[in-house]
């Protein structure tokens, strides 16, 4: 099955926290639009503005604390079956 037609098996809420390593996600989303600072698979740190309710296909391994610029709330990481 292609990822375009896949269903997420797990959707986990995430609290921004430095040094909390997570399994690489298939997507990230938020309930309230804002900036999210995140570490992706491979180790790069990126900062993106996320719109609420949109699944962004980033392999996130860490969501960084609010002190790093994160303003979005209700952040979730999603994983395919």
N, C-alpha and C positions, 0 to 999 in steps of 0.2 A: 504494500500500500504506500502511495506517495505521501509525503508529509502534508501536502495540500489538502488531502482528504482524511488525514488521521484525526483521531479523537484523543484529547488529553486524558491520561489515566489519573494523574495526580496534579492538583493545583494547591500549592502550599503558600500560606501567608509568610512574609519575611519582614523582620524588623531590621532596619539598617544597623549594622554592627561591624566595626572593623575586626579583622582577624577571625571572623566566623566563616570557615570554609564550607561550601555546600557542593553537592554533586552538580555538575554542569547541567543547566536547564536547557529546554528546547525553546522556551519563550519567557518573556517578562511582561507584566502588565501592571496597571495601577487603577485604583478607584477614583483618585483625584489627580488631575493633570499636574505635572511639575517636573523638576529636574531630578534625575537619578544618576548618581556616581556609582559605577559598578566595575568589578574586575571580571573579565571574560576569560574563557578557556584560552590558554596560551600566556596569560599573565598580564595582558595590557589593561590599563585602567581607562575607561571611557566615561564621558559625561554626556547624557542625552536628555532632551526634553521629551517626555512621554505624554501622549494624550490618554485620557481616561478611557478604559474599555477596549483598548487596542492591544492585541498580542504582538509583541515585537520579537523577531526570531534571533535573539542573542543567547549565546551559550554562557550564561552568567554563573560564576562560581562564588561571588561575594558582592553584597550590596553594602556600600560604604556609609558610615554614619552621617548624620545631618551636618556635622562640622565640615564635611567634604563637599557640601553644596547640594545634598539631596533635599528636595522640598516636596516631592510627590508623596502621597500617603496611600495606604491600602495596597502596598506592593505585593505582588504574587509571582512566584515562579511556577512554570508549568512543565510537565514531563509527559512525553508520549508513552503509550503502552508498550 
